[in-house]
Amino acid sequence: MYYLKQNQNTKMLDIIYKLSMSIGILLIVATYPLSFVLPVSVSYEDGPLENLQVVVLILGSIYNFILMRQSINQQVTDFHLWSAVLMLFMSFRELNWGRVFYAPYDFNDKGPVFVGMKDFDFRIEAYITIALFIIFLLTFAYKRLPIRKILRCPLPSIIVIFMVIAMIFSFVGDAGLIVGRQMGQIVEECAELAFYIMIPALCIHYRRELSK
């Protein structure tokens, strides 16, 4: 029964890994073509693309918690807990720490403008939350993660290459280069989405390496 369950978990890992890689890479390839097709409104703050990013990050965090519970290796368990909290932190960041739940007070060529952090009613709570996340991530990484072993693991070349491409696309889009600021905004958000989609594949790669 145990070996059957382990085999099922391995198959599911393979499926998630391939889906994470394939969808992420396809989205990167399609990023610039999509900027000519999609309306600019999909890339607005609190728009469809940003909301999809939050969903992907939260699902990625939940998946890491699941992998953590399935692991019998303490190092792998710690790695997935750290990854889950990191993705949760990133999802809160994409929600601007709750500021997107306020009605926008203005609108410009980049879309709705939400309340700034200095005028946010819950800014103290937001700063405390940010600080707690960062303290946990740094302290846990220092005390519990096998950092040297992780650094010695072979790099997942394809994942890293496409993640770097996604970061470059995000920077170029944000700067308004090549296709201009409005279409560049779509490029930026699509590239960020692709980056987030590939994180589970990265986590699975290191799970396998740390399990050896």
C-alpha positions, 0 to 999 in steps of 0.5 A: 500500500505504501509503495502504491501511494508513493508511486501515485505521488511520483506520477502526480509530481511528474504531471505537475512538473510537466504542466508547470514547465509547459504552460509557463514556457508557452506563455512566455513564447506567447507574451509578445503576440498576446500584447497585440491581441489582448485589451490593455484593461486585462493588465490593469492593477487588480485586473484579470492578469494580476488576479490570476497571478494571485490565484497561481501563487496561492495554489502554488503555496497550497501545493507546497504545503501538500508536498511538505505533508507527503515528505518523510525527509526533514530537509525536503519538508523544511524546503517546502514549508519555506517555499509555501510561505514565500509564495504566500508572501508573494501573493500578498505582495501582488494584492498590495497588502490589501490596498486593492480591496479599496475603491480606486480614487483615480484612473490614468493610462495605466488603469485604476490608481489605488490608495498609496501605502502612506495613506493606507488605513492598515499600513502599520498592520501591513508593515508588521506583516511584511516584517514578520514574513521577512524575519520568518523566511530569513531565520528559517532559511538560516536555521533549517534549510540545507543551503549548501546542499541546495547550492550544490544541486544541479541547476534546472537549466531550462527552468532557469533560462525561461525564468530569466527570460520572463524577468527580462520581459517583465522589465522591458514591458514595465519600461515600455520598450519595444511595444510602448507602455500600454502594450508593455504593461500586458507583456509585464503582467504575462511575463510575471504570470509565466514566472509564477507558473514555473515556480512549482516545477522549480520546487519539484526539481529541488525536492527530487535533488534533496531526496537523493 
